[in-house]
Amino acid sequence: MAEQIAENGPAFLSDLAGRQNDLYVFHEGGDYSEGWTAVGVFVPDMDGCVVEWDAASQTFEGRVLKDHAGDEGDCAELSFDSEGTGLVHFRIWSDENRLKIDVNGGDIS
């Protein structure tokens, strides 16, 4: 996964349980046992506002969910740096060549 992220940018992982824990995972450095980051796509305190990775600008850009059309507010104007500063960060670690993400532990940023 680290090679794919290095080539294409953060990997999007959808929450299959439907609990709104969709996130992006990215990796920095050459050691695959560390350097992982998991960032939630939902913008804190902005219902219906999510971010998408913009490869051209290397930033996370705000976007309003379809079912919240008309509630845009400032969402579309939001931009977050490549580290997802201001977004929810989840604990992520490598354990025996598997990534584990604690989506229930709350924001660790």
N, C-alpha and C positions, 0 to 999 in steps of 0.2 A: 504494500500500500504506500510506503514511503516514497518509492520510486515514481509511482503514479502521481502522487501529490507534488513531487518535485517537478514533474513534467507538466501537469495540468492545473495546479493550484489545489486549494482545499477540496476534500471529498465531502459531498453531501450525503448524510445518512438520515433516512426518513424513520420516524418513530412508528413502527408497525403496530404498536399497541394503541395508537390514537390519543396519547396523553399530551400532545403538543410539545414533545421533546425532540423535534427535528433539530439537527445540528450539523455543523461543519467540523471536520477534523483536519488538522494540518500538522506538519512535522518540520522541525529545523534541526540541522546538524547531521553528522554521519553515523551517530550511534542510535540504532533503532530501538534500544531499550529505554531511551529517554528522549526528551525534546518534543513530546506530543502535546497538542492543545485541542480542546473540544469547546466550541462556541455555539450557543443556542441561536436559532434563527429568529426567535420572537424578540422584538425590541421591548425592553422593560418599560412598564407603565404606559404603553401605547397599544391598546387593544386593536388587533387586526393589522398590526404593522410588523412586517418581517424583513429580513435582509437577504439579499442574493449576492454571491461573489461576482465581482466584475473583473475579469482577467486583464482587461486593457488598462484599468486604473489601479489594479491590485488593491481594491478596497471592497468593503461590504456596503451595498447601496440599499436604501429603504424602498419597500414596495408594499402597497396595500393589498390585503387578501381580497379575492373576488367577492366574498360574502359581506365585506365591509365597504363596498363602493359607496362613495358619498361621505365617508368618514375619514377622508385622507389626512386632514390637518397638515402637519408638517412632515409626515412620513416620507413622502417621495423626495423631500429635500435632504433627508438624513444620509450621512456618509460616515462610515467607521473605518479606521485604519486597518491594515493587513493583519494586525494582531487581535482585532475585535475589541479594542478598548471601548468600554461602555456597554458591552453586551454581556450576557450571562456566560460565565466559563464553568465548565464541569470538570471534575477530577477525572483524569485519564492516565492510565499506566499500561505498560507492557508486562505481561506475565506469561512466560514460556511461549513466546512468539505469538501471543494473542493480545489484542487490545481490549481493555476493559474500561468502561465509562460508567461513572456513578451519576446517573441523571436524577437521583433522589436526594443527593447530598446538598443541594443548593449551590448558590454562586460562590466560587472560590477566588474570584478576581480581586 
